[in-house]
Amino acid sequence: MPVRGPYFTLQQAADAYPIFSFRLLRRLVQERRIPFSRAGRCIVLAEADIEAYLERNRVEPPRWEVAS
């Protein structure tokens, strides 16, 4: 079984990653845009899944060609 690293509740993830608010994380979970697990009634996110979400949504800057 693969090790996914530490798990965060939605509030802990919002505190650890300032770019996410609690409300945004809740919406991402509700829309199934980020993987999550349930521990009873508590929703938890694996650190690896948060990092993967950030990498998937990374936008590279355009490369400008210099005219010669």
VENQUIQUI-V864242 format. One record per pair of residues at least 12 apart in sequence whose C-alpha atoms are under 10 Angstrom apart, sorted by sequence separation. I is the first residue (numbers start at 1). J is the second residue. D is the distance in Angstrom with one decimal. If there is no record, write none. Layout:
i: {I/I}
j: {J/J}
d: {D/D}
This chain:
i: {10/11/13/34/9/10/35/36/10/11/29/35/36/10/11/29/34/35/9/10/29/34/26/35/34/35/10/34/25/33/34/25/10/9/8/9/7/9/7/9/13/16/10/11/12/13/9/10/11/12/13/17/9/10/13/8/9/10/7/8/9/7/8/9/13/6/7/8/6/7/8/5/6/7/4/5/6/7/4/5/6/7/8/3/4/5/7/4/5/3/4}
j: {22/23/25/46/22/23/48/49/24/25/43/49/50/25/26/44/49/50/25/26/45/50/43/52/52/53/29/53/45/53/54/50/36/36/36/37/36/38/37/39/44/47/42/43/44/45/42/43/44/45/46/50/43/44/47/43/44/45/43/44/45/44/45/46/50/44/45/46/45/46/47/45/46/47/45/46/47/48/46/47/48/49/50/46/47/48/50/48/49/48/49}
d: {6.1/9.3/8.3/9.9/9.7/8.9/9.9/8.0/9.6/8.8/8.7/6.3/9.4/6.5/9.6/9.8/7.1/8.3/10.0/7.2/9.3/7.4/9.2/9.7/9.0/8.7/9.5/6.6/9.5/8.4/9.9/9.9/9.9/9.8/9.9/9.8/9.6/9.7/9.3/9.7/8.8/9.9/8.8/10.0/9.2/7.5/7.2/6.8/9.5/9.4/9.2/9.1/6.1/6.4/8.3/8.5/4.5/7.1/9.8/5.3/6.3/6.1/5.2/9.0/8.5/9.8/5.4/6.3/8.5/4.4/7.1/10.0/6.0/5.9/9.7/6.4/5.8/8.8/6.1/6.1/8.2/9.5/9.7/9.8/7.1/6.5/9.9/5.9/9.4/9.3/8.0}
